[in-house]
Amino acid sequence: MTDGWLPPAEYYATRPKQMASGGALFRDTEGRVLLLATTYGDEEWELPGGGLNEGEPPWAGARREIKEELGLDVLPGRLLVVDWVPPQPDGRPALENHVFDGGILDNARIASLRLDKRELKRSKFATRAECTAMLRPHMARRVNACLDIVDTGRFLYLENGFDPLRATEIS
């Protein structure tokens, strides 16, 4: 082409790559948040969920990950937060996290959870303060934002756990 425009496939090859994930915020009847300790990495705690497969929508990916990790086949609720995390020094590209409302799990539902032992060491229902202490800072900000809005019907866009419109830390 002589006008400087690239064919779509060539153009798309020049575009930045970005990863995405889908997960859910589950709470117990006391309002504590379900956290999972992974078998990979430095035993960092996470929300249920994980990376999306090529072409997989975030909601479907969250549902798949919840079933794989917890043995729980549920339909995630509404989207609470999209949190964009910048590229990391270790080479990981930017990551767009989608957190859906997993709802409140009663004691019978909690007893039915079956952790995938290949991926998970244990689970814990944590208070807001415990989440802040246990999670990496950007994830703690994300969880706090979810807790702030879960009952409001609102949705938040975050960048590394911060609301760019408020330019301050959530909670």
PEMO-V288658 format. One record per residue. RES is the residue in one letter. SS is DSSP state (H for helix, E for strand, - for the rest). PHI is phi in whole degrees, 0 to 359 (NA if undefined). Layout:
RES:SS:PHI
RES:SS:PHI
This chain:
M:-:NA
T:-:262
D:-:271
G:-:89
W:-:276
L:-:263
P:-:300
P:H:310
A:H:299
E:H:291
Y:H:299
Y:H:299
A:H:295
T:H:273
R:-:281
P:-:297
K:-:262
Q:-:217
M:E:265
A:E:216
S:E:221
G:E:226
G:E:207
A:E:218
L:E:261
F:E:258
R:E:232
D:E:266
T:-:292
E:-:265
G:-:87
R:-:283
V:E:262
L:E:283
L:E:243
L:E:236
A:E:266
T:E:273
T:-:275
Y:-:252
G:-:75
D:-:261
E:-:50
E:-:271
W:E:277
E:E:219
L:-:280
P:E:301
G:E:140
G:E:176
G:E:295
L:-:278
N:-:282
E:-:308
G:-:77
E:-:277
P:-:292
P:H:303
W:H:295
A:H:294
G:H:295
A:H:298
R:H:298
R:H:299
E:H:297
I:H:298
K:H:294
E:H:294
E:H:281
L:H:245
G:-:68
L:-:246
D:-:262
V:-:232
L:-:269
P:-:300
G:-:278
R:-:292
L:E:290
L:E:264
V:E:215
V:E:246
D:E:235
W:E:271
V:E:247
P:-:293
P:-:304
Q:-:250
P:-:301
D:-:283
G:-:101
R:-:294
P:-:289
A:-:306
L:E:229
E:E:254
N:E:260
H:E:245
V:E:247
F:E:257
D:E:283
G:E:274
G:E:87
I:E:256
L:E:262
D:-:278
N:H:300
A:H:295
R:H:294
I:H:297
A:H:295
S:-:275
L:-:296
R:-:233
L:-:289
D:-:286
K:-:294
R:-:289
E:-:253
L:E:233
K:E:270
R:E:194
S:E:231
K:E:205
F:E:267
A:E:241
T:-:290
R:H:303
A:H:296
E:H:294
C:H:301
T:H:299
A:H:283
M:H:271
L:-:267
R:-:302
P:H:308
H:H:293
M:H:286
A:H:298
R:H:298
R:H:297
V:H:296
N:H:299
A:H:297
C:H:300
L:H:295
D:H:295
I:H:246
V:-:305
D:-:262
T:-:262
G:-:83
R:-:275
F:-:228
L:E:233
Y:E:256
L:E:236
E:E:234
N:-:57
G:-:88
F:E:254
D:E:276
P:-:295
L:-:283
R:-:265
A:-:53
T:E:221
E:E:290
I:-:287
S:-:45
